[in-house]
């Protein structure tokens, strides 16, 4: 048994001064996690969904290989026996992607994305899994499974083919220069991880530089530093711009920053990037401080665009972005000692993962998603969301830091047989165990988070969103790691866990925070 001194004092006055609230039903059980994981596996088919799924698997089941591990990087080149099985679904993604590259790209060689896509950024989200497949020798001598070459081509494509702003920000899209907040989750973490594995400090700096450049364009200092979603696009046939403060977009940005920060902190270059790490931590805090005052206290959720009325066209309460932004607060509490918004993040988590007196219907509505990933666009953005405003531009030339040798890619060693990438966009949902999510207010009985933004049309409400399943699992994982860290910042909550029964309770006692594990 372990407890802090404050916890002992609190327990000593338990009978007189406490009220105990059991929240065992507000934590996802292993069975529930399995159902949500299965929905994610079934639904993740597009490039960014596959990339987000890979990160979710690591954070949830193979934390030794997550950048959020407290262990130094790189991770073991030979996965421990106890992780072999849980890493199988993770490695199946880069195996399928690399194994099918020649079919998907018609035999193209040289710089190219891992998956053909009108988004220049989304395929890079798969890049870290490809790097890890190479690092751990998944090719097993099969020359056709060239993980190192695929990762190198993806990096070269980003650095030397994709268009840029005059000051060097890599475009989120292929056809024109357009910046999306989503980019921060898709590209910089891949570049940073590539730099760590290859011993290339310049690449890691470039990951930071890209975030800095995107922040310069998308952060709105007149809106408490919230990030706009999409700017600079001029193509009339493109997805258009979105000057609104999209909830999920702010979450993408904060989550991407935290991944780059964790990679830097655990890398061989940590001591040389102290200022950059400080910046990234402060920039995460900016987003949290801008978004959390707009959290709806009656629902413990944000709307799709939090600064306009919930009844506006294209606006609705969104559990997807809410889950993502709650997960980043728990990560920031552990990594950065940022505790201001922990109580609100915990309210979001309890709201999402609790039964309700007003449960969702047994059958959720059909997904309104019908667009391919390359056409993510607003169908009906709230009319009161501001249009693109003038943003800074620069005549400075492209930074020399991006002129990087690609020869330092970690050597491939490896064969896993490939299988065909999913092509259907139809999501079938076998019934979950009938009682697993019975009566939940924000999770259907089939295990889908709801209500959610349509991930392919961000101005519309959708359903059966694979990325929302990933965000729910990332929230669960981040909260679990926060609990293991002592539940610091709970502001009056003491976490007690009775391991034999898996019961968690919060004890409000004299403003003391502590943890007890029995």
Protein Blocks (a to p, Z undefined) as FASTA:
>chain_A
ZZdfklmmmmmmmmmmgccddfklmpccfklmmmmmmmmmmmmmbfklmmmmmmmmmmmm
mmmlpckbcbdcdddfbdcfklmmmmmmmmmmmmmmmmmmmmmnnopacjddfbdcfbfk
lmmmmmmmmmmmmmnopnnopaklcfklmmmmmmmmmmmmmccdfkopacfbfkbccddf
klmmmmmmmmmmmmmmnopaklmmmmmmmmmmmmmmmpcfkngopacfbehiabfkbnbj
afbdcfklmmmmmmmmmmmmmmmmmmmklmmmmmmmmmmmmmmmmmmmmmmmmpcfklop
acfblmbcfkbghiacdfklmmmmmmmmmmmmmmnopaklmmmmmmmmmmmmpccfbdcd
fbdcddfbfbdfklgccfbdcfklccdddddddfbdcdfklmccfklgccdfbdcddddd
dfbfcdcdddddfklmgoiakbcfkopacddddfklmkbccehifklmmmmmmmmmmmmm
mmmnoogoklopacdddfknopacdddeehiacdddZZ
